[in-house]
Amino acid sequence: MYSEKVHVVDHPLVAHKLTILRDKNTPTKEFRELVSEIGMLLTYEATRDLPLTEREVETPICKTMAPTLQGKKFAVVPILRAGLGLVDGVLRMVPSARVGHIGLYRDEETLEPVKYFCKMPKDIASREVLIVDPMLATGGSASAAIGFMKEYGCTAIKLMVLLAAPCGIERIQKDHPDVDIYCGVVDSHLNEHGYIVPGLGDAGDRIFGTK
């Protein structure tokens, strides 16, 4: 159905934690912690292709050559505000990553995403970029964010979300066929209000307790 660029992380721990996220009775504190935990598990898969090299280490037994990350620069870029909930989980897996931020809102007349805030590391173009947002619904915001990162000169970009709708995946594949998508699950569809079904509601409100 989808290209090899779409990676659904079919793991029991991810599935279990997503079920708790979906529950409308899950309190804000637990919801926020689960978003971070799932973010960490998805990052494990999204970084599977990071290049390795070797260095000499001395174990209690002997000296040996052992694998270590090659040191390719890495950055995580949350789409504000809900994307902030995933950053801690990513940083727990890649502590040396730099963090950029991109804020988008939808123009009421054109319905197109508009950038209202953007702050990136100076060397962002040379980094592998992981854009994060809990939900991939219509794909408009994610596609715009990827486009903005390409304007910075970024060439190695991945998108990581908790839940995705088929139309969102199709939008990214159409607009940015070079970008890998990592998600915990692909849900059924969007309702008339643009929410993912069955989904988990408004991720930003549930992460920050604003509703």
C-alpha positions as CSV (number, residue, x, y, z in Angstrom):
1,M,0.0,0.0,0.0
2,Y,2.8,2.4,1.0
3,S,6.3,2.7,-0.2
4,E,9.4,1.4,1.6
5,K,9.7,5.0,3.0
6,V,6.8,4.3,5.4
7,H,7.8,2.5,8.6
8,V,5.1,1.4,11.0
9,V,6.7,0.3,14.2
10,D,4.8,-2.9,14.9
11,H,6.0,-3.5,18.5
12,P,4.0,-4.8,21.5
13,L,5.3,-2.1,23.8
14,V,4.4,0.7,21.3
15,A,0.9,-0.9,20.7
16,H,0.3,-1.2,24.5
17,K,1.3,2.4,25.3
18,L,-0.7,3.8,22.4
19,T,-3.8,2.0,23.7
20,I,-3.4,3.8,27.0
21,L,-2.9,7.1,25.2
22,R,-6.2,6.6,23.3
23,D,-8.1,6.2,26.6
24,K,-9.9,9.5,27.3
25,N,-9.6,8.9,31.0
26,T,-5.7,8.8,30.9
27,P,-4.6,11.8,33.0
28,T,-2.3,14.5,31.7
29,K,0.8,13.5,33.7
30,E,0.5,9.8,32.5
31,F,-0.3,11.0,28.9
32,R,2.7,13.2,28.8
33,E,5.0,10.5,30.1
34,L,3.7,7.9,27.6
35,V,4.2,10.3,24.7
36,S,7.8,10.6,25.7
37,E,8.2,6.9,26.2
38,I,6.7,6.1,22.8
39,G,8.9,8.8,21.2
40,M,11.9,7.0,22.7
41,L,10.8,3.7,21.2
42,L,10.1,5.2,17.8
43,T,13.5,6.9,17.8
44,Y,15.1,3.6,18.3
45,E,13.7,2.5,14.9
46,A,14.2,5.9,13.2
47,T,17.9,5.8,14.0
48,R,18.5,2.2,12.9
49,D,20.5,3.4,9.9
50,L,22.9,5.7,11.7
51,P,26.4,5.0,10.4
52,L,28.9,3.2,12.7
53,T,32.6,3.1,12.9
54,E,35.0,1.3,15.4
55,R,37.3,2.4,18.2
56,E,39.5,0.5,20.5
57,V,38.3,-0.1,24.1
58,E,39.8,-2.1,26.9
59,T,37.4,-4.4,28.6
60,P,38.3,-6.0,32.0
61,I,39.5,-9.0,29.9
62,C,41.4,-7.5,26.9
63,K,41.6,-4.7,24.3
64,T,39.2,-5.0,21.4
65,M,37.7,-3.0,18.5
66,A,34.0,-2.2,19.1
67,P,31.3,-0.3,17.2
68,T,30.5,3.3,17.9
69,L,28.4,6.0,16.2
70,Q,30.3,7.6,13.4
71,G,29.4,11.0,14.8
72,K,27.1,12.2,12.1
73,K,25.3,15.3,13.4
74,F,21.7,14.9,14.4
75,A,18.9,17.3,15.2
76,V,15.3,16.9,16.4
77,V,12.8,19.5,15.2
78,P,9.4,19.5,16.9
79,I,6.4,21.2,15.2
80,L,5.0,23.5,17.9
81,R,3.4,22.9,20.2
82,A,2.4,19.3,20.4
83,G,5.7,18.1,19.0
84,L,7.4,19.3,22.2
85,G,6.0,16.2,23.9
86,L,8.2,13.9,21.9
87,V,11.5,15.8,22.3
88,D,12.5,14.4,25.6
89,G,12.1,10.8,24.4
90,V,14.3,11.5,21.4
91,L,17.0,13.1,23.6
92,R,17.0,10.2,25.9
93,M,18.1,8.1,22.9
94,V,20.4,10.7,21.3
95,P,21.6,13.0,24.1
96,S,23.9,14.9,21.9
97,A,21.2,16.0,19.4
98,R,20.5,19.7,18.8
99,V,17.0,20.9,19.0
100,G,15.3,23.2,16.5
101,H,11.8,24.6,16.7
102,I,9.2,25.4,14.1
103,G,5.8,26.9,14.8
104,L,3.0,26.8,12.3
105,Y,-0.6,28.1,12.2
106,R,-3.3,27.7,9.5
107,D,-4.3,30.8,7.6
108,E,-8.1,31.1,7.9
109,E,-8.5,32.3,4.3
110,T,-6.0,30.1,2.4
111,L,-6.1,27.2,4.9
112,E,-2.3,26.9,4.2
113,P,0.2,26.5,7.0
114,V,2.1,29.7,7.9
115,K,5.4,29.8,9.8
116,Y,5.3,32.0,12.8
117,F,8.4,30.8,14.6
118,C,11.6,29.1,13.5
119,K,14.8,28.7,15.4
120,M,17.5,26.3,14.2
121,P,21.0,25.3,15.0
122,K,23.4,27.3,12.7
123,D,24.7,24.1,11.1
124,I,21.3,22.5,10.6
125,A,21.9,21.9,6.9
126,S,24.7,19.5,7.7
127,R,22.6,17.5,10.2
128,E,20.3,14.6,9.9
129,V,16.9,16.0,10.8
130,L,14.1,14.2,12.6
131,I,10.9,16.3,12.5
132,V,8.4,15.2,15.3
133,D,4.7,15.7,15.8
134,P,2.3,13.4,17.6
135,M,-0.3,13.3,14.8
136,L,-0.1,13.1,11.0
137,A,-3.6,14.0,10.0
138,T,-4.1,15.9,6.7
139,G,-0.3,16.2,6.3
140,G,-0.4,19.9,5.6
141,S,1.7,21.1,8.6
142,A,4.2,18.2,8.3
143,S,4.6,18.8,4.6
144,A,5.2,22.5,5.2
145,A,7.7,21.9,8.0
146,I,9.7,19.5,5.7
147,G,9.6,22.2,3.0
148,F,10.9,24.8,5.4
149,M,13.8,22.5,6.4
150,K,14.7,21.9,2.8
151,E,14.8,25.7,2.4
152,Y,17.5,25.6,5.1
153,G,19.5,23.2,2.8
154,C,18.7,20.0,4.8
155,T,18.9,16.9,2.7
156,A,18.5,14.1,5.3
157,I,15.0,14.5,6.8
158,K,12.8,12.0,8.5
159,L,9.3,12.5,10.0
160,M,8.3,10.7,13.2
161,V,4.7,10.6,14.5
162,L,2.7,8.6,17.0
163,L,-0.5,8.2,14.9
164,A,-1.0,8.7,11.1
165,A,-4.0,8.9,8.9
166,P,-3.8,7.4,5.4
167,C,-4.4,10.8,3.7
168,G,-1.5,12.3,5.7
169,I,0.9,9.6,4.6
170,E,-0.2,10.1,1.0
171,R,0.3,13.8,1.2
172,I,3.9,13.4,2.5
173,Q,4.6,10.7,-0.1
174,K,3.3,13.0,-2.8
175,D,5.1,16.2,-1.7
176,H,8.3,14.7,-0.3
177,P,8.9,11.2,-1.7
178,D,12.5,11.3,-0.4
179,V,11.4,11.6,3.3
180,D,11.0,8.5,5.5
181,I,7.9,8.4,7.8
182,Y,8.1,6.6,11.1
183,C,4.8,6.0,13.0
184,G,3.3,3.9,15.8
185,V,0.1,3.0,13.9
186,V,-1.9,4.0,10.9
187,D,-5.5,4.8,11.8
188,S,-8.7,4.5,9.7
189,H,-9.5,8.0,8.5
190,L,-10.2,11.7,9.4
191,N,-13.7,12.8,10.6
192,E,-15.4,16.0,9.4
193,H,-13.5,18.0,11.9
194,G,-10.1,16.8,10.7
195,Y,-9.5,14.5,13.7
196,I,-7.9,11.1,13.3
197,V,-10.3,8.2,13.9
198,P,-10.2,6.5,16.3
199,G,-7.2,8.7,17.2
200,L,-6.7,10.1,20.7
201,G,-8.2,13.6,20.5
202,D,-6.2,16.8,20.5
203,A,-2.6,15.7,21.4
204,G,-1.5,19.2,22.4
205,D,-4.3,19.8,24.8
206,R,-3.8,16.4,26.3
207,I,-0.1,16.8,26.7
208,F,-0.3,20.2,28.3
209,G,-3.6,19.9,30.1
210,T,-5.2,22.8,28.3
211,K,-8.6,21.3,27.8
